């Protein structure tokens, strides 16, 4: 799981994930363009462009249930937007 997310981030490829939304108690499949991985308050997070929502989002890595690399190139987004 972490290997796929790291590979997608370093190789600039999209990743398809199953993300568990804790508040709604549901799992959603999303295609993401990873931007960076950050460590904040004892947890790892993925900053990524969410192709489903068309916006930059932050995903807790411990909420990602499955991750699969795609062959599509990741979009590089300006963090100021």
mmCIF file of the N, C-alpha and C atoms, coordinates in Angstrom:
data_MODEL
# 
_entry.id   MODEL 
# 
loop_
_atom_site.group_PDB 
_atom_site.id 
_atom_site.type_symbol 
_atom_site.label_atom_id 
_atom_site.label_alt_id 
_atom_site.label_comp_id 
_atom_site.label_asym_id 
_atom_site.label_entity_id 
_atom_site.label_seq_id 
_atom_site.pdbx_PDB_ins_code 
_atom_site.Cartn_x 
_atom_site.Cartn_y 
_atom_site.Cartn_z 
_atom_site.occupancy 
_atom_site.B_iso_or_equiv 
_atom_site.pdbx_formal_charge 
_atom_site.auth_seq_id 
_atom_site.auth_comp_id 
_atom_site.auth_asym_id 
_atom_site.auth_atom_id 
_atom_site.pdbx_PDB_model_num 
ATOM 1   N N  . UNK A 1 1  ? 0.825   -1.196 0.000   1.00 0.00 ? 1  UNK A N  1 
ATOM 2   C CA . UNK A 1 1  ? 0.000   0.000  0.000   1.00 0.00 ? 1  UNK A CA 1 
ATOM 3   C C  . UNK A 1 1  ? 0.868   1.257  0.000   1.00 0.00 ? 1  UNK A C  1 
ATOM 4   N N  . UNK A 1 2  ? 1.700   1.389  1.022   1.00 0.00 ? 2  UNK A N  1 
ATOM 5   C CA . UNK A 1 2  ? 2.577   2.558  1.101   1.00 0.00 ? 2  UNK A CA 1 
ATOM 6   C C  . UNK A 1 2  ? 3.537   2.582  -0.080  1.00 0.00 ? 2  UNK A C  1 
ATOM 7   N N  . UNK A 1 3  ? 4.001   1.407  -0.496  1.00 0.00 ? 3  UNK A N  1 
ATOM 8   C CA . UNK A 1 3  ? 4.898   1.330  -1.647  1.00 0.00 ? 3  UNK A CA 1 
ATOM 9   C C  . UNK A 1 3  ? 4.266   1.868  -2.913  1.00 0.00 ? 3  UNK A C  1 
ATOM 10  N N  . UNK A 1 4  ? 2.995   1.562  -3.143  1.00 0.00 ? 4  UNK A N  1 
ATOM 11  C CA . UNK A 1 4  ? 2.300   2.050  -4.339  1.00 0.00 ? 4  UNK A CA 1 
ATOM 12  C C  . UNK A 1 4  ? 2.136   3.566  -4.285  1.00 0.00 ? 4  UNK A C  1 
ATOM 13  N N  . UNK A 1 5  ? 1.808   4.092  -3.123  1.00 0.00 ? 5  UNK A N  1 
ATOM 14  C CA . UNK A 1 5  ? 1.641   5.541  -2.975  1.00 0.00 ? 5  UNK A CA 1 
ATOM 15  C C  . UNK A 1 5  ? 2.978   6.254  -3.160  1.00 0.00 ? 5  UNK A C  1 
ATOM 16  N N  . UNK A 1 6  ? 4.040   5.707  -2.559  1.00 0.00 ? 6  UNK A N  1 
ATOM 17  C CA . UNK A 1 6  ? 5.373   6.300  -2.728  1.00 0.00 ? 6  UNK A CA 1 
ATOM 18  C C  . UNK A 1 6  ? 5.822   6.240  -4.183  1.00 0.00 ? 6  UNK A C  1 
ATOM 19  N N  . UNK A 1 7  ? 5.627   5.087  -4.834  1.00 0.00 ? 7  UNK A N  1 
ATOM 20  C CA . UNK A 1 7  ? 6.025   4.940  -6.235  1.00 0.00 ? 7  UNK A CA 1 
ATOM 21  C C  . UNK A 1 7  ? 5.262   5.925  -7.113  1.00 0.00 ? 7  UNK A C  1 
ATOM 22  N N  . UNK A 1 8  ? 3.970   6.078  -6.870  1.00 0.00 ? 8  UNK A N  1 
ATOM 23  C CA . UNK A 1 8  ? 3.175   7.021  -7.661  1.00 0.00 ? 8  UNK A CA 1 
ATOM 24  C C  . UNK A 1 8  ? 3.681   8.446  -7.480  1.00 0.00 ? 8  UNK A C  1 
ATOM 25  N N  . UNK A 1 9  ? 4.039   8.788  -6.247  1.00 0.00 ? 9  UNK A N  1 
ATOM 26  C CA . UNK A 1 9  ? 4.529   10.139 -5.964  1.00 0.00 ? 9  UNK A CA 1 
ATOM 27  C C  . UNK A 1 9  ? 5.878   10.378 -6.638  1.00 0.00 ? 9  UNK A C  1 
ATOM 28  N N  . UNK A 1 10 ? 6.784   9.439  -6.506  1.00 0.00 ? 10 UNK A N  1 
ATOM 29  C CA . UNK A 1 10 ? 8.127   9.602  -7.079  1.00 0.00 ? 10 UNK A CA 1 
ATOM 30  C C  . UNK A 1 10 ? 8.147   9.487  -8.599  1.00 0.00 ? 10 UNK A C  1 
ATOM 31  N N  . UNK A 1 11 ? 7.326   8.581  -9.147  1.00 0.00 ? 11 UNK A N  1 
ATOM 32  C CA . UNK A 1 11 ? 7.301   8.365  -10.601 1.00 0.00 ? 11 UNK A CA 1 
ATOM 33  C C  . UNK A 1 11 ? 6.362   9.319  -11.331 1.00 0.00 ? 11 UNK A C  1 
ATOM 34  N N  . UNK A 1 12 ? 5.652   10.168 -10.564 1.00 0.00 ? 12 UNK A N  1 
ATOM 35  C CA . UNK A 1 12 ? 4.705   11.133 -11.137 1.00 0.00 ? 12 UNK A CA 1 
ATOM 36  C C  . UNK A 1 12 ? 3.627   10.422 -11.959 1.00 0.00 ? 12 UNK A C  1 
ATOM 37  N N  . UNK A 1 13 ? 3.022   9.396  -11.331 1.00 0.00 ? 13 UNK A N  1 
ATOM 38  C CA . UNK A 1 13 ? 1.924   8.648  -11.947 1.00 0.00 ? 13 UNK A CA 1 
ATOM 39  C C  . UNK A 1 13 ? 0.699   8.731  -11.048 1.00 0.00 ? 13 UNK A C  1 
ATOM 40  N N  . UNK A 1 14 ? -0.460  8.559  -11.655 1.00 0.00 ? 14 UNK A N  1 
ATOM 41  C CA . UNK A 1 14 ? -1.698  8.544  -10.891 1.00 0.00 ? 14 UNK A CA 1 
ATOM 42  C C  . UNK A 1 14 ? -1.820  7.230  -10.130 1.00 0.00 ? 14 UNK A C  1 
ATOM 43  N N  . UNK A 1 15 ? -2.585  7.295  -9.055  1.00 0.00 ? 15 UNK A N  1 
ATOM 44  C CA . UNK A 1 15 ? -2.836  6.112  -8.243  1.00 0.00 ? 15 UNK A CA 1 
ATOM 45  C C  . UNK A 1 15 ? -4.345  6.035  -7.979  1.00 0.00 ? 15 UNK A C  1 
ATOM 46  N N  . UNK A 1 16 ? -4.885  4.834  -8.070  1.00 0.00 ? 16 UNK A N  1 
ATOM 47  C CA . UNK A 1 16 ? -6.299  4.600  -7.761  1.00 0.00 ? 16 UNK A CA 1 
ATOM 48  C C  . UNK A 1 16 ? -6.352  4.010  -6.360  1.00 0.00 ? 16 UNK A C  1 
ATOM 49  N N  . UNK A 1 17 ? -7.106  4.655  -5.479  1.00 0.00 ? 17 UNK A N  1 
ATOM 50  C CA . UNK A 1 17 ? -7.144  4.219  -4.086  1.00 0.00 ? 17 UNK A CA 1 
ATOM 51  C C  . UNK A 1 17 ? -8.575  3.952  -3.637  1.00 0.00 ? 17 UNK A C  1 
ATOM 52  N N  . UNK A 1 18 ? -8.686  3.088  -2.632  1.00 0.00 ? 18 UNK A N  1 
ATOM 53  C CA . UNK A 1 18 ? -9.923  2.922  -1.883  1.00 0.00 ? 18 UNK A CA 1 
ATOM 54  C C  . UNK A 1 18 ? -9.705  3.676  -0.587  1.00 0.00 ? 18 UNK A C  1 
ATOM 55  N N  . UNK A 1 19 ? -10.430 4.777  -0.430  1.00 0.00 ? 19 UNK A N  1 
ATOM 56  C CA . UNK A 1 19 ? -10.242 5.652  0.725   1.00 0.00 ? 19 UNK A CA 1 
ATOM 57  C C  . UNK A 1 19 ? -11.434 5.519  1.658   1.00 0.00 ? 19 UNK A C  1 
ATOM 58  N N  . UNK A 1 20 ? -11.149 5.216  2.934   1.00 0.00 ? 20 UNK A N  1 
ATOM 59  C CA . UNK A 1 20 ? -12.204 5.088  3.931   1.00 0.00 ? 20 UNK A CA 1 
ATOM 60  C C  . UNK A 1 20 ? -12.483 6.446  4.550   1.00 0.00 ? 20 UNK A C  1 
ATOM 61  N N  . UNK A 1 21 ? -13.719 6.919  4.408   1.00 0.00 ? 21 UNK A N  1 
ATOM 62  C CA . UNK A 1 21 ? -14.141 8.190  4.987   1.00 0.00 ? 21 UNK A CA 1 
ATOM 63  C C  . UNK A 1 21 ? -14.711 7.897  6.372   1.00 0.00 ? 21 UNK A C  1 
ATOM 64  N N  . UNK A 1 22 ? -13.979 8.297  7.395   1.00 0.00 ? 22 UNK A N  1 
ATOM 65  C CA . UNK A 1 22 ? -14.341 7.937  8.768   1.00 0.00 ? 22 UNK A CA 1 
ATOM 66  C C  . UNK A 1 22 ? -15.677 8.537  9.212   1.00 0.00 ? 22 UNK A C  1 
ATOM 67  N N  . UNK A 1 23 ? -15.948 9.781  8.855   1.00 0.00 ? 23 UNK A N  1 
ATOM 68  C CA . UNK A 1 23 ? -17.184 10.419 9.312   1.00 0.00 ? 23 UNK A CA 1 
ATOM 69  C C  . UNK A 1 23 ? -18.428 9.792  8.684   1.00 0.00 ? 23 UNK A C  1 
ATOM 70  N N  . UNK A 1 24 ? -18.307 9.404  7.416   1.00 0.00 ? 24 UNK A N  1 
ATOM 71  C CA . UNK A 1 24 ? -19.466 8.787  6.732   1.00 0.00 ? 24 UNK A CA 1 
ATOM 72  C C  . UNK A 1 24 ? -19.457 7.270  6.813   1.00 0.00 ? 24 UNK A C  1 
ATOM 73  N N  . UNK A 1 25 ? -18.374 6.704  7.356   1.00 0.00 ? 25 UNK A N  1 
ATOM 74  C CA . UNK A 1 25 ? -18.237 5.247  7.480   1.00 0.00 ? 25 UNK A CA 1 
ATOM 75  C C  . UNK A 1 25 ? -18.441 4.549  6.126   1.00 0.00 ? 25 UNK A C  1 
ATOM 76  N N  . UNK A 1 26 ? -17.770 5.082  5.106   1.00 0.00 ? 26 UNK A N  1 
ATOM 77  C CA . UNK A 1 26 ? -17.875 4.489  3.770   1.00 0.00 ? 26 UNK A CA 1 
ATOM 78  C C  . UNK A 1 26 ? -16.535 4.540  3.062   1.00 0.00 ? 26 UNK A C  1 
ATOM 79  N N  . UNK A 1 27 ? -16.376 3.642  2.099   1.00 0.00 ? 27 UNK A N  1 
ATOM 80  C CA . UNK A 1 27 ? -15.164 3.595  1.293   1.00 0.00 ? 27 UNK A CA 1 
ATOM 81  C C  . UNK A 1 27 ? -15.484 4.104  -0.099  1.00 0.00 ? 27 UNK A C  1 
ATOM 82  N N  . UNK A 1 28 ? -14.633 5.000  -0.599  1.00 0.00 ? 28 UNK A N  1 
ATOM 83  C CA . UNK A 1 28 ? -14.823 5.601  -1.913  1.00 0.00 ? 28 UNK A CA 1 
ATOM 84  C C  . UNK A 1 28 ? -13.574 5.339  -2.750  1.00 0.00 ? 28 UNK A C  1 
ATOM 85  N N  . UNK A 1 29 ? -13.769 4.939  -4.012  1.00 0.00 ? 29 UNK A N  1 
ATOM 86  C CA . UNK A 1 29 ? -12.647 4.750  -4.927  1.00 0.00 ? 29 UNK A CA 1 
ATOM 87  C C  . UNK A 1 29 ? -12.361 6.096  -5.589  1.00 0.00 ? 29 UNK A C  1 
ATOM 88  N N  . UNK A 1 30 ? -11.106 6.499  -5.546  1.00 0.00 ? 30 UNK A N  1 
ATOM 89  C CA . UNK A 1 30 ? -10.700 7.782  -6.126  1.00 0.00 ? 30 UNK A CA 1 
ATOM 90  C C  . UNK A 1 30 ? -9.442  7.590  -6.966  1.00 0.00 ? 30 UNK A C  1 
ATOM 91  N N  . UNK A 1 31 ? -9.310  8.402  -7.996  1.00 0.00 ? 31 UNK A N  1 
ATOM 92  C CA . UNK A 1 31 ? -8.067  8.460  -8.755  1.00 0.00 ? 31 UNK A CA 1 
ATOM 93  C C  . UNK A 1 31 ? -7.375  9.752  -8.355  1.00 0.00 ? 31 UNK A C  1 
ATOM 94  N N  . UNK A 1 32 ? -6.112  9.619  -7.936  1.00 0.00 ? 32 UNK A N  1 
ATOM 95  C CA . UNK A 1 32 ? -5.366  10.752 -7.395  1.00 0.00 ? 32 UNK A CA 1 
ATOM 96  C C  . UNK A 1 32 ? -4.083  10.995 -8.168  1.00 0.00 ? 32 UNK A C  1 
ATOM 97  N N  . UNK A 1 33 ? -3.715  12.260 -8.258  1.00 0.00 ? 33 UNK A N  1 
ATOM 98  C CA . UNK A 1 33 ? -2.401  12.661 -8.748  1.00 0.00 ? 33 UNK A CA 1 
ATOM 99  C C  . UNK A 1 33 ? -1.610  13.141 -7.532  1.00 0.00 ? 33 UNK A C  1 
ATOM 100 N N  . UNK A 1 34 ? -0.726  12.285 -7.008  1.00 0.00 ? 34 UNK A N  1 
ATOM 101 C CA . UNK A 1 34 ? 0.012   12.648 -5.797  1.00 0.00 ? 34 UNK A CA 1 
ATOM 102 C C  . UNK A 1 34 ? 0.875   13.896 -6.011  1.00 0.00 ? 34 UNK A C  1 
ATOM 103 N N  . UNK A 1 35 ? 0.893   14.764 -4.994  1.00 0.00 ? 35 UNK A N  1 
ATOM 104 C CA . UNK A 1 35 ? 1.724   15.961 -5.027  1.00 0.00 ? 35 UNK A CA 1 
ATOM 105 C C  . UNK A 1 35 ? 2.869   15.822 -4.026  1.00 0.00 ? 35 UNK A C  1 
ATOM 106 N N  . UNK A 1 36 ? 2.544   15.384 -2.813  1.00 0.00 ? 36 UNK A N  1 
ATOM 107 C CA . UNK A 1 36 ? 3.585   15.200 -1.795  1.00 0.00 ? 36 UNK A CA 1 
ATOM 108 C C  . UNK A 1 36 ? 3.047   14.325 -0.666  1.00 0.00 ? 36 UNK A C  1 
ATOM 109 N N  . UNK A 1 37 ? 3.971   13.809 0.110   1.00 0.00 ? 37 UNK A N  1 
ATOM 110 C CA . UNK A 1 37 ? 3.635   13.044 1.307   1.00 0.00 ? 37 UNK A CA 1 
ATOM 111 C C  . UNK A 1 37 ? 4.230   13.805 2.484   1.00 0.00 ? 37 UNK A C  1 
ATOM 112 N N  . UNK A 1 38 ? 3.412   14.033 3.510   1.00 0.00 ? 38 UNK A N  1 
ATOM 113 C CA . UNK A 1 38 ? 3.865   14.818 4.660   1.00 0.00 ? 38 UNK A CA 1 
ATOM 114 C C  . UNK A 1 38 ? 3.585   14.071 5.964   1.00 0.00 ? 38 UNK A C  1 
ATOM 115 N N  . UNK A 1 39 ? 4.422   14.343 6.951   1.00 0.00 ? 39 UNK A N  1 
ATOM 116 C CA . UNK A 1 39 ? 4.246   13.797 8.290   1.00 0.00 ? 39 UNK A CA 1 
ATOM 117 C C  . UNK A 1 39 ? 3.807   14.940 9.185   1.00 0.00 ? 39 UNK A C  1 
ATOM 118 N N  . UNK A 1 40 ? 2.633   14.801 9.811   1.00 0.00 ? 40 UNK A N  1 
ATOM 119 C CA . UNK A 1 40 ? 2.088   15.878 10.631  1.00 0.00 ? 40 UNK A CA 1 
ATOM 120 C C  . UNK A 1 40 ? 1.398   15.278 11.848  1.00 0.00 ? 40 UNK A C  1 
ATOM 121 N N  . UNK A 1 41 ? 1.806   15.691 13.030  1.00 0.00 ? 41 UNK A N  1 
ATOM 122 C CA . UNK A 1 41 ? 1.211   15.222 14.285  1.00 0.00 ? 41 UNK A CA 1 
ATOM 123 C C  . UNK A 1 41 ? 1.139   13.704 14.368  1.00 0.00 ? 41 UNK A C  1 
ATOM 124 N N  . UNK A 1 42 ? 2.274   13.075 14.142  1.00 0.00 ? 42 UNK A N  1 
ATOM 125 C CA . UNK A 1 42 ? 2.435   11.623 14.270  1.00 0.00 ? 42 UNK A CA 1 
ATOM 126 C C  . UNK A 1 42 ? 1.638   10.804 13.262  1.00 0.00 ? 42 UNK A C  1 
ATOM 127 N N  . UNK A 1 43 ? 1.323   11.378 12.118  1.00 0.00 ? 43 UNK A N  1 
ATOM 128 C CA . UNK A 1 43 ? 0.609   10.631 11.079  1.00 0.00 ? 43 UNK A CA 1 
ATOM 129 C C  . UNK A 1 43 ? 1.109   11.067 9.704   1.00 0.00 ? 43 UNK A C  1 
ATOM 130 N N  . UNK A 1 44 ? 1.003   10.159 8.733   1.00 0.00 ? 44 UNK A N  1 
ATOM 131 C CA . UNK A 1 44 ? 1.412   10.432 7.354   1.00 0.00 ? 44 UNK A CA 1 
ATOM 132 C C  . UNK A 1 44 ? 0.186   10.783 6.521   1.00 0.00 ? 44 UNK A C  1 
ATOM 133 N N  . UNK A 1 45 ? 0.361   11.785 5.638   1.00 0.00 ? 45 UNK A N  1 
ATOM 134 C CA . UNK A 1 45 ? -0.725  12.252 4.786   1.00 0.00 ? 45 UNK A CA 1 
ATOM 135 C C  . UNK A 1 45 ? -0.246  12.373 3.343   1.00 0.00 ? 45 UNK A C  1 
ATOM 136 N N  . UNK A 1 46 ? -1.158  12.143 2.429   1.00 0.00 ? 46 UNK A N  1 
ATOM 137 C CA . UNK A 1 46 ? -0.905  12.311 1.000   1.00 0.00 ? 46 UNK A CA 1 
ATOM 138 C C  . UNK A 1 46 ? -1.642  13.552 0.533   1.00 0.00 ? 46 UNK A C  1 
ATOM 139 N N  . UNK A 1 47 ? -0.897  14.513 0.006   1.00 0.00 ? 47 UNK A N  1 
ATOM 140 C CA . UNK A 1 47 ? -1.509  15.669 -0.640  1.00 0.00 ? 47 UNK A CA 1 
ATOM 141 C C  . UNK A 1 47 ? -1.618  15.304 -2.109  1.00 0.00 ? 47 UNK A C  1 
ATOM 142 N N  . UNK A 1 48 ? -2.844  15.396 -2.649  1.00 0.00 ? 48 UNK A N  1 
ATOM 143 C CA . UNK A 1 48 ? -3.056  14.926 -4.016  1.00 0.00 ? 48 UNK A CA 1 
ATOM 144 C C  . UNK A 1 48 ? -4.197  15.684 -4.683  1.00 0.00 ? 48 UNK A C  1 
ATOM 145 N N  . UNK A 1 49 ? -4.119  15.725 -6.014  1.00 0.00 ? 49 UNK A N  1 
ATOM 146 C CA . UNK A 1 49 ? -5.225  16.234 -6.811  1.00 0.00 ? 49 UNK A CA 1 
ATOM 147 C C  . UNK A 1 49 ? -6.221  15.089 -6.945  1.00 0.00 ? 49 UNK A C  1 
ATOM 148 N N  . UNK A 1 50 ? -7.445  15.320 -6.485  1.00 0.00 ? 50 UNK A N  1 
ATOM 149 C CA . UNK A 1 50 ? -8.499  14.319 -6.581  1.00 0.00 ? 50 UNK A CA 1 
ATOM 150 C C  . UNK A 1 50 ? -9.241  14.529 -7.900  1.00 0.00 ? 50 UNK A C  1 
ATOM 151 N N  . UNK A 1 51 ? -9.171  13.543 -8.777  1.00 0.00 ? 51 UNK A N  1 
ATOM 152 C CA . UNK A 1 51 ? -9.820  13.671 -10.087 1.00 0.00 ? 51 UNK A CA 1 
ATOM 153 C C  . UNK A 1 51 ? -11.337 13.564 -9.974  1.00 0.00 ? 51 UNK A C  1 
ATOM 154 N N  . UNK A 1 52 ? -11.845 12.962 -8.910  1.00 0.00 ? 52 UNK A N  1 
ATOM 155 C CA . UNK A 1 52 ? -13.285 12.867 -8.709  1.00 0.00 ? 52 UNK A CA 1 
ATOM 156 C C  . UNK A 1 52 ? -13.868 14.225 -8.304  1.00 0.00 ? 52 UNK A C  1 
ATOM 157 N N  . UNK A 1 53 ? -13.169 14.948 -7.442  1.00 0.00 ? 53 UNK A N  1 
ATOM 158 C CA . UNK A 1 53 ? -13.651 16.244 -6.934  1.00 0.00 ? 53 UNK A CA 1 
ATOM 159 C C  . UNK A 1 53 ? -13.041 17.446 -7.665  1.00 0.00 ? 53 UNK A C  1 
ATOM 160 N N  . UNK A 1 54 ? -12.032 17.197 -8.486  1.00 0.00 ? 54 UNK A N  1 
ATOM 161 C CA . UNK A 1 54 ? -11.334 18.268 -9.220  1.00 0.00 ? 54 UNK A CA 1 
ATOM 162 C C  . UNK A 1 54 ? -10.805 19.351 -8.288  1.00 0.00 ? 54 UNK A C  1 
ATOM 163 N N  . UNK A 1 55 ? -10.102 18.888 -7.239  1.00 0.00 ? 55 UNK A N  1 
ATOM 164 C CA . UNK A 1 55 ? -9.474  19.832 -6.324  1.00 0.00 ? 55 UNK A CA 1 
ATOM 165 C C  . UNK A 1 55 ? -8.374  19.137 -5.529  1.00 0.00 ? 55 UNK A C  1 
ATOM 166 N N  . UNK A 1 56 ? -7.480  19.968 -4.971  1.00 0.00 ? 56 UNK A N  1 
ATOM 167 C CA . UNK A 1 56 ? -6.434  19.435 -4.109  1.00 0.00 ? 56 UNK A CA 1 
ATOM 168 C C  . UNK A 1 56 ? -7.058  18.986 -2.795  1.00 0.00 ? 56 UNK A C  1 
ATOM 169 N N  . UNK A 1 57 ? -6.660  17.802 -2.341  1.00 0.00 ? 57 UNK A N  1 
ATOM 170 C CA . UNK A 1 57 ? -7.182  17.244 -1.099  1.00 0.00 ? 57 UNK A CA 1 
ATOM 171 C C  . UNK A 1 57 ? -6.041  16.610 -0.319  1.00 0.00 ? 57 UNK A C  1 
ATOM 172 N N  . UNK A 1 58 ? -6.283  16.351 0.961   1.00 0.00 ? 58 UNK A N  1 
ATOM 173 C CA . UNK A 1 58 ? -5.318  15.687 1.830   1.00 0.00 ? 58 UNK A CA 1 
ATOM 174 C C  . UNK A 1 58 ? -5.963  14.397 2.328   1.00 0.00 ? 58 UNK A C  1 
ATOM 175 N N  . UNK A 1 59 ? -5.223  13.285 2.205   1.00 0.00 ? 59 UNK A N  1 
ATOM 176 C CA . UNK A 1 59 ? -5.732  11.975 2.585   1.00 0.00 ? 59 UNK A CA 1 
ATOM 177 C C  . UNK A 1 59 ? -4.802  11.354 3.622   1.00 0.00 ? 59 UNK A C  1 
ATOM 178 N N  . UNK A 1 60 ? -5.362  10.923 4.745   1.00 0.00 ? 60 UNK A N  1 
ATOM 179 C CA . UNK A 1 60 ? -4.577  10.208 5.746   1.00 0.00 ? 60 UNK A CA 1 
ATOM 180 C C  . UNK A 1 60 ? -4.200  8.853  5.166   1.00 0.00 ? 60 UNK A C  1 
ATOM 181 N N  . UNK A 1 61 ? -2.917  8.517  5.200   1.00 0.00 ? 61 UNK A N  1 
ATOM 182 C CA . UNK A 1 61 ? -2.486  7.245  4.621   1.00 0.00 ? 61 UNK A CA 1 
ATOM 183 C C  . UNK A 1 61 ? -3.091  6.056  5.348   1.00 0.00 ? 61 UNK A C  1 
ATOM 184 N N  . UNK A 1 62 ? -3.374  6.196  6.635   1.00 0.00 ? 62 UNK A N  1 
ATOM 185 C CA . UNK A 1 62 ? -3.975  5.065  7.345   1.00 0.00 ? 62 UNK A CA 1 
ATOM 186 C C  . UNK A 1 62 ? -5.452  4.854  6.993   1.00 0.00 ? 62 UNK A C  1 
ATOM 187 N N  . UNK A 1 63 ? -6.048  5.773  6.228   1.00 0.00 ? 63 UNK A N  1 
ATOM 188 C CA . UNK A 1 63 ? -7.427  5.616  5.769   1.00 0.00 ? 63 UNK A CA 1 
ATOM 189 C C  . UNK A 1 63 ? -7.489  5.033  4.353   1.00 0.00 ? 63 UNK A C  1 
ATOM 190 N N  . UNK A 1 64 ? -6.342  4.835  3.718   1.00 0.00 ? 64 UNK A N  1 
ATOM 191 C CA . UNK A 1 64 ? -6.312  4.243  2.382   1.00 0.00 ? 64 UNK A CA 1 
ATOM 192 C C  . UNK A 1 64 ? -6.253  2.733  2.534   1.00 0.00 ? 64 UNK A C  1 
ATOM 193 N N  . UNK A 1 65 ? -7.263  2.055  2.004   1.00 0.00 ? 65 UNK A N  1 
ATOM 194 C CA . UNK A 1 65 ? -7.387  0.607  2.169   1.00 0.00 ? 65 UNK A CA 1 
ATOM 195 C C  . UNK A 1 65 ? -6.681  -0.180 1.073   1.00 0.00 ? 65 UNK A C  1 
ATOM 196 N N  . UNK A 1 66 ? -6.600  0.395  -0.108  1.00 0.00 ? 66 UNK A N  1 
ATOM 197 C CA . UNK A 1 66 ? -5.962  -0.271 -1.243  1.00 0.00 ? 66 UNK A CA 1 
ATOM 198 C C  . UNK A 1 66 ? -5.426  0.811  -2.171  1.00 0.00 ? 66 UNK A C  1 
ATOM 199 N N  . UNK A 1 67 ? -4.307  0.544  -2.839  1.00 0.00 ? 67 UNK A N  1 
ATOM 200 C CA . UNK A 1 67 ? -3.726  1.510  -3.773  1.00 0.00 ? 67 UNK A CA 1 
ATOM 201 C C  . UNK A 1 67 ? -3.145  0.757  -4.958  1.00 0.00 ? 67 UNK A C  1 
ATOM 202 N N  . UNK A 1 68 ? -3.423  1.273  -6.152  1.00 0.00 ? 68 UNK A N  1 
ATOM 203 C CA . UNK A 1 68 ? -2.965  0.635  -7.383  1.00 0.00 ? 68 UNK A CA 1 
ATOM 204 C C  . UNK A 1 68 ? -2.449  1.709  -8.342  1.00 0.00 ? 68 UNK A C  1 
ATOM 205 N N  . UNK A 1 69 ? -1.219  1.555  -8.782  1.00 0.00 ? 69 UNK A N  1 
ATOM 206 C CA . UNK A 1 69 ? -0.645  2.494  -9.759  1.00 0.00 ? 69 UNK A CA 1 
ATOM 207 C C  . UNK A 1 69 ? -1.380  2.382  -11.082 1.00 0.00 ? 69 UNK A C  1 
ATOM 208 N N  . UNK A 1 70 ? -1.532  3.503  -11.760 1.00 0.00 ? 70 UNK A N  1 
ATOM 209 C CA . UNK A 1 70 ? -2.062  3.488  -13.117 1.00 0.00 ? 70 UNK A CA 1 
ATOM 210 C C  . UNK A 1 70 ? -0.929  3.872  -14.073 1.00 0.00 ? 70 UNK A C  1 
ATOM 211 N N  . UNK A 1 71 ? -1.205  3.818  -15.357 1.00 0.00 ? 71 UNK A N  1 
ATOM 212 C CA . UNK A 1 71 ? -0.208  4.212  -16.354 1.00 0.00 ? 71 UNK A CA 1 
ATOM 213 C C  . UNK A 1 71 ? -0.342  5.683  -16.739 1.00 0.00 ? 71 UNK A C  1 
ATOM 214 N N  . UNK A 1 72 ? -1.357  6.343  -16.193 1.00 0.00 ? 72 UNK A N  1 
ATOM 215 C CA . UNK A 1 72 ? -1.589  7.754  -16.509 1.00 0.00 ? 72 UNK A CA 1 
ATOM 216 C C  . UNK A 1 72 ? -0.605  8.648  -15.760 1.00 0.00 ? 72 UNK A C  1 
ATOM 217 N N  . UNK A 1 73 ? -0.080  9.669  -16.425 1.00 0.00 ? 73 UNK A N  1 
ATOM 218 C CA . UNK A 1 73 ? 0.812   10.605 -15.716 1.00 0.00 ? 73 UNK A CA 1 
ATOM 219 C C  . UNK A 1 73 ? 0.020   11.436 -14.709 1.00 0.00 ? 73 UNK A C  1 
ATOM 220 N N  . UNK A 1 74 ? 0.650   11.746 -13.592 1.00 0.00 ? 74 UNK A N  1 
ATOM 221 C CA . UNK A 1 74 ? 0.024   12.585 -12.569 1.00 0.00 ? 74 UNK A CA 1 
ATOM 222 C C  . UNK A 1 74 ? 0.001   14.030 -13.047 1.00 0.00 ? 74 UNK A C  1 
ATOM 223 N N  . UNK A 1 75 ? -1.024  14.750 -12.641 1.00 0.00 ? 75 UNK A N  1 
ATOM 224 C CA . UNK A 1 75 ? -1.076  16.183 -12.894 1.00 0.00 ? 75 UNK A CA 1 
ATOM 225 C C  . UNK A 1 75 ? -0.251  16.886 -11.825 1.00 0.00 ? 75 UNK A C  1 
ATOM 226 N N  . UNK A 1 76 ? 0.550   17.844 -12.227 1.00 0.00 ? 76 UNK A N  1 
ATOM 227 C CA . UNK A 1 76 ? 1.316   18.642 -11.270 1.00 0.00 ? 76 UNK A CA 1 
ATOM 228 C C  . UNK A 1 76 ? 0.531   19.936 -11.021 1.00 0.00 ? 76 UNK A C  1 
ATOM 229 N N  . UNK A 1 77 ? 0.160   20.137 -9.782  1.00 0.00 ? 77 UNK A N  1 
ATOM 230 C CA . UNK A 1 77 ? -0.676  21.283 -9.429  1.00 0.00 ? 77 UNK A CA 1 
ATOM 231 C C  . UNK A 1 77 ? 0.127   22.315 -8.660  1.00 0.00 ? 77 UNK A C  1 
ATOM 232 N N  . UNK A 1 78 ? -0.215  23.572 -8.856  1.00 0.00 ? 78 UNK A N  1 
ATOM 233 C CA . UNK A 1 78 ? 0.389   24.663 -8.114  1.00 0.00 ? 78 UNK A CA 1 
ATOM 234 C C  . UNK A 1 78 ? -0.278  24.717 -6.735  1.00 0.00 ? 78 UNK A C  1 
ATOM 235 N N  . UNK A 1 79 ? 0.489   24.553 -5.653  1.00 0.00 ? 79 UNK A N  1 
ATOM 236 C CA . UNK A 1 79 ? -0.128  24.539 -4.311  1.00 0.00 ? 79 UNK A CA 1 
ATOM 237 C C  . UNK A 1 79 ? -0.782  25.864 -3.928  1.00 0.00 ? 79 UNK A C  1 
ATOM 238 N N  . UNK A 1 80 ? -0.499  26.928 -4.658  1.00 0.00 ? 80 UNK A N  1 
ATOM 239 C CA . UNK A 1 80 ? -1.102  28.232 -4.360  1.00 0.00 ? 80 UNK A CA 1 
ATOM 240 C C  . UNK A 1 80 ? -2.505  28.382 -4.916  1.00 0.00 ? 80 UNK A C  1 
ATOM 241 N N  . UNK A 1 81 ? -2.936  27.443 -5.752  1.00 0.00 ? 81 UNK A N  1 
ATOM 242 C CA . UNK A 1 81 ? -4.275  27.553 -6.354  1.00 0.00 ? 81 UNK A CA 1 
ATOM 243 C C  . UNK A 1 81 ? -5.331  27.022 -5.432  1.00 0.00 ? 81 UNK A C  1 
# 
